[in-house]
Amino acid sequence: MLALWWIKRDFRLDDNAALHAALMQCGQVIPVFFLESDIYLAEDASAFHLHAQLTALADLQNSLRLRGAELLVVRSDLPLGFSLLRQHIHFTHIFSHEETGAAVTFKRDIAVKEWCDTETVVWQEIPQSGVVRALRSRDNRQRYIAERLFESDPLESPAVIAQPSLPTFIINQRDCYQIPQLHELAPELLDERIQWSSVQVVNERRAQRTLDSFLSDRGLGYRGGISSPNKAFFYGSRLSPHIAWGTISLRRIFSRLHQRLTELDELLDADPDNKLALRWHKSLEGFSARLFWRDHFVQRLESASWMESRALNSAYEQLEYSQDAARLDAWINGNTGFPLIDACMRCLQATGFLNFRMRAMLVNFACFGLHIHWRDLQYPLARLFTDYEPGIHFSQIQMQAAIVGINTIRVYSPLKQLMDQDPECQFIKRWVPELRGFSAEQIACHETITLPGYPAPLVNAERNIRIMKERISAIRKSDEGQESAQRVLVKHGSRMKQKRTEKLHKSEAKAQAVTQIDLFGA
């Protein structure tokens, strides 16, 4: 038997269950990555995404060669690419990880499944997170998460990867071994606003180093640091692009996190008043919470693939928005006349990164303050995130637009966030150079005074927010809104059973890790 390891969002050798299964079941494996133009030129794709994949792929290629294996890089959409390969390599199995992606990858996977059935090729998809395919009830999900992430140890990288001799035709196809540069493959994706020196490098070696530095140094400031657009570049874990593109596994992160928390427990047992250990403890507990939160939202897309185009709560399909294309253009390009909004958008355009609080504010303000339809935000914003994860992205868009119906309506004030998170306007002045000549006090008064060279506010935000809150409240109070919200809660709501004070890491209870999953949104 001969297997293909179909590399998707798992650019790593460490703790790679799909690769491990291929080696165990078939013995000989050919790693293959398909450069699918249907995917990397899709509406939600960007230079940030393709750059991350090509960079991760180059690092993976080097790691494979050290283990005696060659990586095939095939420029073809699927399933055509598999057909082309099978003309020269008679593989019997395909192994890949389960992927919860946008509609374009979902349709691709359906076509691949049909091709495999026709060609009698066995395709095995292996889970790599706590997201459960064909989940009937969230009540059962805790058991799957425990089995996948806590009750089994991470798989070590294989020392050797057995590979058959490749046919002469394949060997002579030099393109099969060369990873193209971004500007060669998709020059249409390039944007002169991108500052590549500030874009995070995504590959397996960087993922391990990023985790090391977070657990040993940067993580101390995580609690309190991640809300600030200035501090989050350093104090944030910066692991999200690596998780999104699979250059590190969640199981490996949880394993290392558990070890670090156990060390802190021992320090606190010896000295309960150890302030440094206590501070570390609180920061890493907050980090663990967000890891669980991740899969909660991805599970929504897995269970409702249609939410990319429809509201999870059907009652909100009737919600009215503006159809003003000029507002969307001003928002996406950072020209709204609201300084923190514009700074955040320009930061994203340049770096592909922004902390969560600012991301939430951007979506929330677009829907409430500018009356932009949430569907119109999805793809433009997806293209700006290096760590774009469809399940999180589509779920968060709807949540921050307050159309899920099971959460408290929350509205972020850009002015309050400016005062709380960037009071000296350091972040704003860095990304909006037109405002560098003004004081922080003048910038904070942007809605009431003129700032020459900078646009006036695009809308009366206070009025628009009031109108949108009234519209949403009316739907929430309606019979249809309440009935639909109940259905969403049963299907997609969290299963909170324990208090926040219960801890993930106590050594006597990996089961307590499962308890924490209940809390943080399984």
N, C-alpha and C positions, 0 to 999 in steps of 0.2 A: 504493500500500500504506500502511496505517495501523497503527501499533504501539502497544500498551500496554506501558509499563514498569511491571511489577508489583513494587512495593517490598516487600521482605520484611525480611531482616536486612541491609540495605545502605542505610542512611539517609545517603547522601553523594553528592556529584557528583564529587569527586576520585577518580581511578582506579576508576571504576565501569564495569566491562567490559560489564555488561548494558545500561546506558544507551547506552554507546558503540556497541554492536552494533546496537541499535534505531535509532539515528540514521544509522549507516552503511548499513544494509540497507533501511530504510523511509523515511528522510527526516523524516517527521512522527511525533511521539511524544506520547502523553498519559500522564503519570505518574499512577499510581493506587495508593492504599493502602486495603486492606480492613480495617475494624474487625470482626474475626470473634469473636463471643462464644464460639464453640466453642474458640477458641484462648486468648483472654485470661481466660476463666473455667475453663480446664482444671485438672486436679489439680496440675500443676506450675507454674501461673501465679500471679502475685501483683501487689500494688500496685507493688512495686519495678520489675517488668518493664514493666507498662503505663505507668508514669510515664516510664521511660526512652524507650519508643517514642513517646509523645505529645510529649515534649520534643524528641526528635530530629526528629520529623516537623514540628514548628512551625518549627524552624530551617531544615529542608530546604525548606519552603514558601516562606520568604523568599528563599532562594537561587534557587529556580526562578523566582519572579516577577521577580527582577533580570535573568533571562535570557529573559524573554518567554514563560514557560510557566506554566500553572496546574495545581495539584495537585488531583486528585479524591480525596475521602475518602468511601468508600462503607461504610455500616453494613450489612454483610451477610456471612453465612457463604458459603463457596464449595463448589461452583461456581455457586450461585444468583446471586451478585453479578455474575459475568461474563454470565450470561443477561440480567439486568436492564440492564446497560450496553449489551449488543449490540442491544437493542430500539431504541436511539437512536443508537448509534455503531457503524458497521460496520467494526470493526477486523479485520484479517486475521492479525495476529501478536501474540504475547505474549512479552516478554522478561523473564527474571528470573534471579537467581543460583541456583545449586544450594544446597539447604539440607539439612543433616544434622540433623534435628530429632527430637523425641520422636514417639511413635506417633501422637499426634493430628495433627501436621503431615504425617507420612508418609501417613496415610490420606487427608487432605485433598488432598495432591498427586496421589494415585492417582485420586481423583474428578475433579480438574481435568483430568488427562490424558485420561480417558475422555470428558469433555465436549468437549475440544478435538478429539479424533478424530471425534466425532459431528458437531460444528459446522464441521469442516474449517478450524479455526484452528491456525496453526503456533505451537507453544510451544517456545521455545529456552531452555534452562537453561545458564547460563554459570558455570564454576568461578570461585571467588574466593579459593581457598586451595590448600594442597598436598594436600587430601583428594581422592582419586580415586574416582569412581563406577564400579561394576562392575570393581573391581580384581581381577585374577586372582591376582596374586602380589605380595607386598611387595618382591620382588627388583627389580621394574620401576618402583617408585614414585619412586626418585631422579630418573629422567629427567623425569618429569612435574613434579616440584617445581622442578627447575632451569629448565625452560621457563617455568613460570608465575611464579616468584618472583624469579629472578635473571637470566635471559637475555632478559628484556623489561623495558622501562622503564615506570614508572607512567604511566597516562593522565592528562592534565591535564583539569581541569574545562572543559566546553564553554562558550564565550563566549555562544552563542545556542542555544536549543533550539526548533526549529521545531515549531509545534503548529497543527493545523487549527482552524477556527472551530467552537466547540462548539454543539450544537443548542440551541434556545431552551429546550426542556424541561429540559435539564441546567443551563443558566445560571440558570434560575429556582428550581432546587432549592438553596436557600442552605446546607442541610446538607452539600452536596457540597464546600463550600469551608471549612467551619468545623471546626476541630479541637477536639473537646470536652475539657472538664476531667475529670480523673480522678474527682472526686467526683460528676460528672454522669453519666459513662458507667458506672462500676462502683463505686458506694458500698459494696457488700458486701466489696470488697477492702481497704478502709481499715482500718488498725490503729492504735489510739491510741499504741502503743509506738514507732511510727516517728518519728524526729526528722528531719524533712525538711531542716532546715538542715545536717545532717551527711550527707545522701545525695548521692552524686556526680551532677553534672549531665552528661547524656549527649547530645551533639550534635556536629556536624562541627567547628564552630569550637573547642569545648572540646577535642576530640580533638587537633587540631593544636597547640593551646597546651600541652596535657599532654605531648605528645611533645617539643615544644621545651624545656619546663622540665626534663624528665627528661634529655635529652641534653646540656643546657648547665649544669645545676645539681644537681638532686636525685639523678641517677644515680650521682654520686660515692659515695654511701653505700649503694648497692644491695647490694653484696657485704657481708654481715654485718648489714645493716639489715633485710632482708626477713623474717628469722626471728622478729623481735620483734613482738609485737602492738602495742607502743607505737610503734616506729619505722616500721613498714611503711606506716602511713597517709601518711607523707611520702616515705620513701626507696623504696617500691615504685614501679613504673612508673605504676601507676594507669591503665594502658591497657586492662586486661581488659574493662571494660564497653563500651569503644569498639570493641574487636575483636569482642566477642560480638554487638553490635547493628549492626555494620558502619558506624560513623561514621568509621572509618579502615580502610584496607586493610593486610593483612600486607605486600604488595609495597611500599607506601609506607614502612612502618616499616623494612623491611629496607634499602630504598634509603637512607633517612636514616641508619640505623645504620652502613651501609657507609661513607658519607661521613665520619661522625664517627670511626670506627675508622681510616680512612685518615689523617685529621688527626693522630690520636694516634701512628700509625706514623711519620709524618714527624717528630714531636717526639722520639720515641724513637730514631730514626735519628740525629738531631742530638745527643741526649744520652741514652744508654742508662740512665743513673742518675736520670732525671727521675722522682722518687717520685710526684708528682701524676699524671703521665701513666700511670705503671705502675698506680696505683690505679684510675684511670678505666678502663684497659684491662681489668683483671680483672673489674671490675663489669659492663662492657658485654659481655664474653664470657659471663658468667653469664646475663645477660639474653637474649642470642642463643640460648643453650641452651634456655631455657624457651619461646621462640617456636617452636622446632622440636618441642619436647616436646608442645606444644598439638595440632598436627595428627596426631601419632602416636596420641593417644587418641581424637580425633574419628574417625579412620579406622576404629577398632574398631567404633564404632556404625554407620558407613556400611557396613561389611562384614558386620555382624551386627545388624540392626535389632531383633532379638528380645531383645537383652541388657538392654533396659529391664525385662523381666519374668522373664528366666531367667539363670542364672549362665553366664558365658562358658565356664567349665569345668564341664561337666555333672556331674562327680563330686561337686561341692559342693552339689548340690541336696539331698543327704541330710543336710547339716549341721544339727544341732539348735540351736534358739534358744528363748529364753523367749517366751511369748505374753502377758507381763504388760504391759497397756496403760498402767498407772500409771507404769512406768519410761519408756516413750516420752514420755508427757506431761511428766514431770519433766525429762527431757533437753531436749525442744524448748523448754520454758519457762524453763530455767536454774534448776532447783530440785533438783539431784541431791545437794547436799552436798559436791561437789568444786569448790572455788572457781574454778579456772581454767576448768573446763568451763562452769560457770554464767556466768562473765564473758563467755566467748566467745559463748555462745548469746544473751545479752542484748545484746551488742554488735551481733550480726547482726540481731536483732529491731529495733534502733533505726536502724542505718546501712546495712544491706545489704552490708557489707564486712567481711572478715577475711582476714588473710594466710594463705598456703597451709599453712604448718606447723601453724597452729592449726586449720585446716579438717581437715587429715589427722588430727590428734589427736582431734577431735570424733567423726569417723566411727569411727576405730580404737577409741576408748574405748567408744563405744556398742555396738559388736559384741563386743569382748573383755571389757570391764569390766561392761557392763550386760546382755549377751546379747540385745540387740535385733536382730531380723532385718534384714539389710541392705536388703531390699525395703521395710521399713517406714520407713526413713530417707529414701528417695529424694525423694519429693514434698515432705514437710515442709521438708527442707533446701533443695531447689531453690527453693522459694518465698522463701527468705531471701537469695539471692544476686542482687544487681543484675546481676552479670556471668554469670548462668546460661547455660551453654553445654551442651546435652544430651550431646554426645559426650564432653566432659571429665567432666561430672558423673557419668554412669552408669559410665564407665570407672573413675573415681577411687573411687567408692563400693565397687566390687568389689575394686579393688586394695588399698584401706586395710582392707577386711574380710578380706584375705589369702585370697581364694577364687579367684584367677586361676590359682594353682598354679605359676607360672613365676618368681616373685619370692621373695626371702628373706622369711620371716615377720618382720614388724616390729611391735613393740608400743610405743606411745608412753605414757610414764608422765606423767600430769598433774602429779604432784609434781615430777618432774625438770624438766619444761618450765617449771613455775613458778619453780624455782630458777635455771634457765638464762636464761629469757627475761623474767621479771618478778620479780626477786629482792626488790625493794622493795614489790611488790604494788601498784604504781601503777595498772596496768590493771585488776586485780581490784577495787580500791577505787573506781575510777571507775564500774564497771558493776554492782558488787554493794554497794550502799550499806549493807547490813546489817553489812558487815565493816569499815567505816571506823573503828570504834572499837577495833579490834584491831591489834596489831603484826604486822609481817611474819613474825616468828618464831611467833607464835600461829597465824596463818593457815596457815603451813606445817605445823603440827602438827594440822591439822583432823581427821585420822583417829584421833587418840588423845586429844584433849581436846574438851570441849564449848565451843562458841562460842554463847552465848545469843543468840537471835533469828535464828540461821542453822540450817538443817536439818542433822541428822547425816547422814553418808554413806549413800546409799540402799542400797548393797550392800557386801559384802566384796570389793573390787575385785581384790585380790591373788589370792584364791581363784578368782574367776570367770575371771580372765585365765589362770591355770594350767589350768583345766578346758577353756577354749576352745582354747588352744594344743595340748593333748593331742588334742582332737577333730580339729583341722585337721591335725596331724602324722600322725594315723592315716590320714586320707584321702590325704595326700600320699604316704605309703609304700605304699599299696595298689596292686595292679596296675591297677585302674580309674583311680585318681588319676594314676598315672604315664603311662598311655596317653593319657588325656585331656589332661594337661599338654603332652605332645608335640604333640598336634593343635593346641592353642592356640598353642604356640610357632611352629609352621610357619605358621599362618594369621595370627597377630596379633603375633608377637614382633618385637623390633627387629632391625635388620640392622647390627650394629656391626662396622666393618671397620678403623677408624682409631683412633689414640690421642687422648686429650683434648687433647694439646698442639698438634694441628693446628688452625690458626686459620681462622676464617670469612672474614676481611677482606683477606687479602693481595691486593694489586692485580693480580698476574700470574695470579690463578687464581680466577675465579668458580666454576670447577670445585671449588675447595677448599670453597666454600660447600656444594656437594653432598656432599663428603666429611663435612662437619660434620653434615649431615642423617643420614648413616649412623649417626653416633655417638649423636645425641640422639633416636633412636627412630623413624626413618622406617619 
